[in-house]
């Protein structure tokens, strides 16, 4: 439990700490740059990472209002012995308040006790980076006020990965599930009296280990993947779908839209909503929700370089341009875009990550570029590739088996699948 400041409840001799969910709330409160939001933003925070340099460089806390500084724990042990903790802080120009982190929250707790003993405002991230990676939040996504269909958005703040459960008539389709949280979907939906009918991947992911097979194995659900995954070497049994196919989930219809570019086989799934809030599948009334996977995000578009060689990237970028201009932007402006990831995007008031297509047209300059400018935009300044991307692809195709611990370690870090504005 936490108090109003986010400190974990503790006895007098315990280290003051912040739990992962409170940290996630803080990061969300700093997202966006609107005047009304900026007035309520918390103070900038120094993240003191006491892990070794290689662990820090592989993955560390990032975000608006965070300054990450790495000082290995052994330096604090030495400073404790010499009584020079304050000098260590001054040498690295650490600004208060300070949030200390390590792998499991133990070494950082020791650092915090030394910092507070020297008079600095410092707290510990409870459970460390492991607990941060294990945090998984769920919210109801407002997609039109239907009484027969609901959508749950699952959010992993440590990586910005988003998954969805479309629920209708006692059935659910889980879109882009994560293997680490396969049990979570089953438990949440079981609590609602809902059975998982489909476990769906929008494409062959390169940033996280897919939960499609695990979720299907734990339930009677069908594993559903793009038909194009077979061309990439798919090595497990699954139902494949392609452009124009439909999946029925209770009273809801998910229509398949081919959206190649990020990868050749990438699909989006469209949930139609009628004006009365029911699903009808004709697209003539009310609003629709498009689950875009890694094709379109709230702060950018998908990167085109995670499949194939360097020479194939410009062609993939042109495919993505054609997909966005000819397929996605051809949809009604009130279509709700539900992406597969987020980075520095501003959440809705309810904390969820989604936006109308009209809002994204206005927000993202990439959507109004001509082809040449777009190709240059998405190929000239790409972010680092996701950690272990090639191996994760092999695992997701069923070409390599890994245990749960290895799967968890492989995907730690930012998703890096977007070309942001």
FENKABEL-V229769 format. One record per backbone hydrogen bond with DSSP energy under -1.0 kcal/mol. NH is the residue of the N-H (numbers start at 1). CO is the residue of the C=O. If there is no record, write none. Layout:
# FENKABEL-V229769
[[NH/CO] [NH/CO]]
This chain:
# FENKABEL-V229769
[[3/7] [6/3] [8/17] [9/1] [14/11] [18/124] [23/19] [24/20] [25/21] [26/22] [27/23] [28/24] [29/25] [31/28] [38/34] [39/35] [40/37] [41/38] [45/65] [46/97] [47/67] [48/99] [49/69] [50/101] [56/52] [57/53] [58/54] [59/55] [66/63] [67/45] [69/47] [71/49] [73/50] [75/72] [77/73] [78/74] [79/75] [80/76] [81/77] [82/78] [83/79] [84/79] [88/84] [89/85] [90/86] [91/87] [92/88] [93/90] [94/89] [98/121] [99/46] [100/123] [101/48] [110/106] [111/107] [112/108] [113/109] [114/110] [115/111] [116/112] [117/113] [118/114] [119/116] [120/115] [123/98] [124/16] [125/100] [126/18] [128/125] [129/102] [130/103] [131/127] [132/128] [133/129] [134/130] [137/155] [139/153] [141/151] [150/167] [152/165] [153/139] [154/163] [155/137] [156/161] [159/156] [160/156] [162/340] [163/154] [164/175] [165/152] [166/173] [167/150] [168/171] [171/168] [172/195] [173/166] [174/198] [175/164] [176/200] [179/209] [181/178] [182/179] [185/181] [186/182] [187/183] [188/184] [189/185] [190/186] [191/187] [193/190] [194/189] [195/170] [197/172] [198/172] [199/222] [200/174] [201/224] [211/177] [215/211] [216/212] [217/213] [218/214] [222/197] [224/199] [225/239] [227/241] [229/226] [230/227] [233/230] [234/229] [235/397] [239/223] [241/225] [244/256] [245/242] [247/254] [249/252] [252/249] [254/247] [255/270] [256/245] [257/268] [259/266] [261/263] [267/202] [268/257] [269/291] [270/255] [271/289] [274/278] [277/274] [289/271] [290/336] [291/269] [292/338] [295/292] [297/300] [301/419] [302/295] [303/417] [312/309] [313/310] [316/312] [317/313] [318/314] [319/315] [320/316] [321/317] [322/318] [323/319] [324/320] [325/321] [326/322] [327/323] [328/323] [329/324] [331/328] [335/332] [336/288] [337/355] [338/290] [340/293] [342/160] [348/352] [351/348] [355/337] [357/335] [358/333] [360/356] [361/357] [362/358] [363/359] [364/360] [367/364] [368/365] [374/370] [375/371] [376/372] [377/373] [378/374] [380/376] [389/386] [392/388] [393/389] [394/390] [395/391] [396/392] [397/393] [398/395] [399/394] [407/403] [408/404] [409/405] [410/406] [411/407] [412/409] [419/301] [421/299]]
